[in-house]
């Protein structure tokens, strides 16, 4: 085996655990989404309370759009959604979450299951994406019973 292949082999197998550890890091935040009802009618409104729990020993600082913070959120199911808020301006507010504390957004999202859903149960997660995290972080699943 030539020296070149030996170096490539060594870099791949020595570097692989480092890359793997970076991808396996536990997130600094836990996304919490809680629906006020688990039984809904198609197009019937239900509230979802959204929170961020700081899982670290340091204060977490994020920038949140002042009036339309709903644009930081997404649903994993295109049939479970909300009407986007329209607010003038792009002001952002810094939010600081102390270690091991939870920040709850100031009002619940009024969500609905669209009327094209034919299933009796619908599952979704709420995803949060802020610039400081770089990727979307997801809540646990919420299952709704759809009542015709």
Backbone bond lengths (Angstrom), bond angles and torsions (degrees), N, CA, C in turn:
res aa  C-N    CA-C-N  psi(-1)  N-CA   C-N-CA  omega(-1)  CA-C   N-CA-C  phi
1 X - - - 1.451 - - 1.536 106.85 -
2 X 1.312 115.97 133.87 1.461 119.26 -178.04 1.525 110.18 -76.62
3 X 1.298 114.42 161.67 1.460 120.92 179.87 1.530 111.01 -60.10
4 X 1.314 116.85 -36.82 1.465 121.12 -179.31 1.528 110.93 -60.72
5 X 1.331 117.18 -46.83 1.448 120.74 179.47 1.525 111.93 -67.68
6 X 1.284 116.67 -35.18 1.459 121.37 177.55 1.528 110.59 -63.66
7 X 1.321 116.95 -41.30 1.470 121.02 178.40 1.527 110.18 -65.71
8 X 1.330 117.05 -45.58 1.475 120.44 178.11 1.522 110.09 -59.82
9 X 1.324 117.09 -44.99 1.456 122.31 178.67 1.530 110.80 -58.66
10 X 1.324 116.89 -47.18 1.463 122.10 -178.85 1.525 111.18 -63.64
11 X 1.334 117.34 -44.00 1.471 120.84 -179.71 1.519 110.44 -62.75
12 X 1.319 117.03 -43.28 1.469 120.66 -179.13 1.521 111.66 -62.77
13 X 1.318 117.37 -48.35 1.452 119.37 -174.89 1.520 114.14 -82.78
14 X 1.299 118.35 -24.67 1.460 120.29 175.87 1.526 109.18 -81.90
15 X 1.314 117.43 -38.65 1.464 121.50 -178.59 1.509 113.76 -76.75
16 X 1.348 117.77 -25.13 1.452 121.81 -177.60 1.524 113.42 -57.68
17 X 1.334 120.63 -47.44 1.470 119.17 178.44 1.530 112.57 -61.77
18 X 1.319 117.96 -32.87 1.466 120.34 178.93 1.516 109.77 -65.99
19 X 1.331 117.37 -45.67 1.457 120.92 178.05 1.513 110.74 -64.37
20 X 1.298 116.76 -40.18 1.452 121.47 -179.79 1.525 111.22 -62.64
21 X 1.325 117.60 -44.28 1.469 120.73 178.66 1.515 111.05 -62.12
22 X 1.312 117.58 -39.06 1.463 120.60 -179.41 1.520 110.67 -63.61
23 X 1.336 117.52 -37.93 1.455 120.86 -179.30 1.526 111.98 -76.67
24 X 1.336 117.68 -24.59 1.454 121.46 -177.35 1.524 113.78 -90.77
25 X 1.329 116.87 3.16 1.465 119.00 -179.89 1.514 109.96 -56.39
26 X 1.311 116.64 138.68 1.454 118.52 175.16 1.523 107.73 -74.70
27 X 1.329 116.84 142.51 1.456 119.38 -178.29 1.524 111.86 -67.01
28 X 1.300 115.57 156.44 1.456 120.91 179.45 1.518 111.71 -79.51
29 X 1.329 116.30 -12.21 1.459 121.61 -173.51 1.523 109.99 -133.72
30 X 1.306 115.66 142.64 1.466 121.57 170.63 1.521 107.20 -107.39
31 X 1.318 116.60 129.43 1.452 122.41 179.43 1.530 107.81 -90.46
32 X 1.327 116.10 127.90 1.464 120.78 -178.36 1.528 108.31 -121.72
33 X 1.322 115.78 123.55 1.462 122.30 176.47 1.521 107.56 -126.82
34 X 1.329 115.71 127.89 1.458 121.20 -177.60 1.522 109.30 -129.79
35 X 1.333 116.50 121.66 1.469 121.33 178.44 1.523 108.91 -88.06
36 X 1.343 115.76 140.64 1.463 118.36 179.70 1.527 112.32 -77.60
37 X 1.332 117.70 -19.75 1.462 122.74 175.90 1.518 108.74 -133.16
38 X 1.318 115.84 147.88 1.460 118.90 173.83 1.527 110.51 -110.86
39 X 1.327 117.26 -5.14 1.462 122.21 173.67 1.518 107.44 -114.95
40 X 1.339 116.03 122.44 1.462 120.23 -176.47 1.522 110.44 -136.28
41 X 1.321 115.31 156.28 1.457 122.19 172.37 1.522 107.73 -97.17
42 X 1.338 117.86 148.50 1.463 118.48 174.70 1.531 110.00 -54.48
43 X 1.297 116.69 134.36 1.469 125.03 -176.14 1.522 113.51 66.52
44 X 1.346 118.06 3.83 1.457 120.81 174.13 1.519 109.22 -80.77
45 X 1.309 116.38 139.05 1.467 121.55 -176.08 1.525 110.54 -84.37
46 X 1.336 115.41 138.20 1.454 121.97 171.43 1.524 107.25 -136.91
47 X 1.311 116.84 150.76 1.466 121.47 -178.50 1.520 111.15 -93.80
48 X 1.330 114.86 141.60 1.462 121.26 173.66 1.523 107.49 -123.38
49 X 1.318 115.86 119.69 1.456 122.10 176.77 1.518 107.95 -87.65
50 X 1.340 115.76 133.05 1.461 121.78 -174.56 1.528 110.39 -118.97
51 X 1.319 115.62 134.16 1.465 121.06 -177.97 1.520 110.34 -140.90
52 X 1.336 114.11 158.09 1.455 122.52 174.13 1.516 107.63 -122.66
53 X 1.309 117.29 126.08 1.466 120.92 177.27 1.519 108.39 -107.14
54 X 1.320 116.03 124.59 1.464 122.50 177.33 1.531 108.00 -77.60
55 X 1.321 116.40 118.55 1.459 121.20 -178.32 1.522 113.25 -96.48
56 X 1.326 117.14 4.95 1.460 120.65 -174.85 1.530 111.68 -104.14
57 X 1.319 114.97 176.28 1.467 121.62 176.70 1.523 111.84 -94.38
58 X 1.315 117.46 8.42 1.470 122.30 -179.72 1.527 109.19 -120.66
59 X 1.316 116.05 157.67 1.458 120.62 176.11 1.520 108.57 -69.42
60 X 1.305 115.63 131.49 1.457 121.99 179.49 1.519 108.53 -96.20
61 X 1.339 116.86 131.08 1.463 121.80 -179.17 1.513 108.94 -119.73
62 X 1.351 115.65 125.15 1.454 120.70 176.62 1.524 109.16 -133.71
63 X 1.318 115.62 155.86 1.463 122.09 175.78 1.526 107.54 -100.16
64 X 1.331 115.57 128.78 1.460 121.32 -178.30 1.522 108.45 -122.84
65 X 1.351 117.90 130.00 1.465 119.19 175.17 1.525 109.75 -55.85
66 X 1.304 116.38 134.74 1.457 121.21 -171.49 1.522 113.74 -61.04
67 X 1.320 118.21 -51.63 1.460 119.56 -175.31 1.506 114.44 -105.38
68 X 1.305 117.30 -29.95 1.464 120.09 -175.03 1.531 111.65 -115.60
69 X 1.320 115.32 53.57 1.456 119.84 -179.24 1.525 111.62 -67.85
70 X 1.323 117.51 -9.72 1.463 119.28 178.14 1.530 111.81 -63.88
71 X 1.335 117.54 -20.23 1.474 119.58 -179.88 1.533 112.20 -71.63
72 X 1.323 118.41 -10.01 1.465 121.82 175.14 1.532 111.73 -82.17
73 X 1.321 116.26 -10.03 1.455 121.43 -173.73 1.523 111.27 -109.03
74 X 1.340 116.37 154.96 1.454 121.99 174.22 1.531 108.25 -148.44
75 X 1.298 114.07 152.98 1.459 120.91 176.50 1.525 108.49 -98.64
76 X 1.321 117.18 142.87 1.463 121.22 178.05 1.526 112.11 -77.16
77 X 1.310 116.60 -11.65 1.464 121.37 -177.81 1.527 108.25 -120.58
78 X 1.323 117.47 118.14 1.469 120.61 -176.15 1.519 113.43 -64.40
79 X 1.333 117.51 -14.06 1.464 121.01 178.41 1.528 112.89 -89.18
80 X 1.319 117.11 -7.36 1.463 121.98 177.51 1.521 106.34 -116.23
81 X 1.313 116.05 112.67 1.466 119.17 -170.35 1.527 111.60 -151.29
82 X 1.301 115.76 -169.68 1.459 123.40 176.97 1.520 107.69 -150.01
83 X 1.320 115.67 163.21 1.455 120.51 175.37 1.521 107.60 -82.28
84 X 1.324 115.84 121.78 1.469 120.62 -177.45 1.520 110.58 -60.44
85 X 1.309 115.24 144.61 1.453 121.17 178.51 1.517 108.99 -81.76
86 X 1.300 115.71 146.05 1.466 119.96 174.24 1.514 108.35 -119.17
87 X 1.316 114.58 116.57 1.456 121.64 -178.41 1.522 107.39 -131.02
88 X 1.319 116.32 135.17 1.460 120.16 177.12 1.520 110.01 -73.56
89 X 1.323 115.61 142.36 1.463 120.53 176.44 1.514 112.86 94.78
90 X 1.311 113.84 159.83 1.464 121.05 -179.64 1.525 111.63 -120.83
91 X 1.318 117.30 29.09 1.463 120.68 -178.70 1.528 109.93 -64.37
92 X 1.323 114.58 138.20 1.457 120.03 175.27 1.514 109.67 -118.74
93 X 1.304 115.05 145.96 1.449 122.05 -179.98 1.527 108.97 -113.45
94 X 1.328 117.33 130.90 1.467 117.59 174.96 1.530 109.96 -74.93
95 X 1.318 115.20 134.35 1.463 121.14 177.11 1.516 106.93 -118.10
96 X 1.320 116.32 128.60 1.457 121.63 177.19 1.525 108.71 -111.92
97 X 1.329 115.33 127.42 1.456 120.75 179.01 1.525 107.41 -113.82
98 X 1.327 117.11 113.50 1.472 120.51 -179.81 1.537 111.17 -60.67
99 X 1.322 116.47 160.84 1.462 120.34 179.79 1.527 112.54 -52.84
100 X 1.322 115.71 131.98 1.470 123.77 175.62 1.533 113.27 60.26
101 X 1.322 117.07 21.86 1.468 121.36 177.35 1.527 109.18 -108.76
102 X 1.330 115.70 168.93 1.465 121.96 -177.80 1.512 110.30 -120.49
103 X 1.331 115.10 136.08 1.466 121.82 172.92 1.523 107.39 -107.26
104 X 1.334 116.29 123.99 1.456 121.65 176.95 1.519 108.15 -105.82
105 X 1.327 115.55 130.31 1.459 119.97 -179.67 1.519 109.92 -62.98
106 X 1.357 116.73 148.52 1.461 121.19 -167.38 1.517 116.62 -62.78
107 X 1.312 118.97 -23.57 1.465 118.75 175.00 1.513 109.21 -144.82
108 X 1.314 115.41 156.00 1.462 120.67 -179.26 1.525 110.09 -75.20
109 X 1.327 115.78 153.01 1.457 120.60 172.36 1.524 107.54 -81.47
110 X 1.319 116.57 129.82 1.461 121.07 174.57 1.524 107.10 -87.11
111 X 1.315 115.81 103.13 1.458 121.47 -173.99 1.526 110.50 -107.14
112 X 1.328 115.37 167.09 1.460 120.89 176.48 1.525 110.00 -151.82
113 X 1.330 114.60 157.50 1.461 122.06 172.63 1.515 105.24 -97.72
114 X 1.343 117.05 123.97 1.468 117.78 -175.81 1.522 111.12 -67.44
115 X 1.328 115.28 157.70 1.460 120.72 -171.75 1.525 114.28 -76.09
116 X 1.333 118.84 3.52 1.465 120.84 176.48 1.527 112.01 -85.93
117 X 1.316 117.32 -8.94 1.466 121.42 -177.61 1.526 109.69 -71.78
118 X 1.332 115.21 128.38 1.467 121.21 179.59 1.529 111.98 -106.92
119 X 1.337 116.91 -13.97 1.458 120.80 -178.81 1.528 110.63 -74.59
120 X 1.333 115.09 155.79 1.463 118.85 178.42 1.531 111.81 -86.55
121 X 1.340 116.76 -15.74 1.465 121.73 177.10 1.518 108.97 -131.75
122 X 1.311 115.62 137.74 1.465 121.62 178.47 1.515 107.54 -128.46
123 X 1.329 115.48 134.52 1.463 121.07 179.77 1.525 109.07 -116.97
124 X 1.331 115.74 142.58 1.458 120.17 176.09 1.518 110.04 -154.40
125 X 1.329 114.55 161.72 1.457 122.94 172.92 1.519 106.75 -124.20
126 X 1.312 115.97 157.09 1.457 120.30 174.38 1.524 108.08 -106.66
127 X 1.326 114.74 129.83 1.452 121.42 -179.88 1.511 110.88 -107.03
128 X 1.322 116.12 140.47 1.465 122.68 179.44 1.514 108.09 -119.51
129 X 1.330 115.84 128.19 1.463 119.50 178.39 1.521 109.59 -133.46
130 X 1.313 114.90 111.78 1.468 121.68 174.81 1.520 107.26 -117.29
131 X 1.317 116.25 155.56 1.468 121.38 -179.13 1.529 111.74 -54.13
132 X 1.323 116.76 -36.13 1.463 120.30 -175.22 1.528 113.20 -69.53
133 X 1.349 119.16 -17.26 1.460 121.17 -179.29 1.520 112.44 -99.54
134 X 1.321 117.09 -28.32 1.453 120.70 177.15 1.517 115.11 80.62
135 X 1.316 118.29 -27.40 1.457 120.61 178.08 1.521 108.45 -134.71
136 X 1.310 115.45 163.81 1.466 120.26 179.14 1.527 108.99 -77.15
137 X 1.320 115.26 130.67 1.464 122.42 175.16 1.527 107.21 -104.29
138 X 1.315 117.38 137.66 1.470 121.58 -171.61 1.521 112.90 -113.79
139 X 1.322 114.74 146.27 1.462 121.92 174.79 1.526 109.27 -78.95
140 X 1.310 115.90 174.35 1.455 120.52 169.22 1.527 107.96 -68.40
141 X 1.314 116.41 164.70 1.465 121.51 -179.29 1.516 111.58 -71.84
142 X 1.313 114.28 146.14 1.464 122.52 172.34 1.526 105.52 -117.84
143 X 1.329 117.21 130.22 1.462 121.41 178.12 1.524 108.49 -110.77
144 X 1.326 115.10 129.20 1.452 121.66 178.87 1.521 109.57 -113.80
145 X 1.326 116.36 139.97 1.452 120.80 171.58 1.527 106.27 -92.00
146 X 1.331 116.57 124.22 1.459 121.36 -178.84 1.519 108.51 -94.74
147 X 1.318 115.16 117.58 1.464 121.41 -177.09 1.529 108.18 -99.83
148 X 1.339 118.30 120.09 1.475 120.01 -178.72 1.519 113.01 -65.93
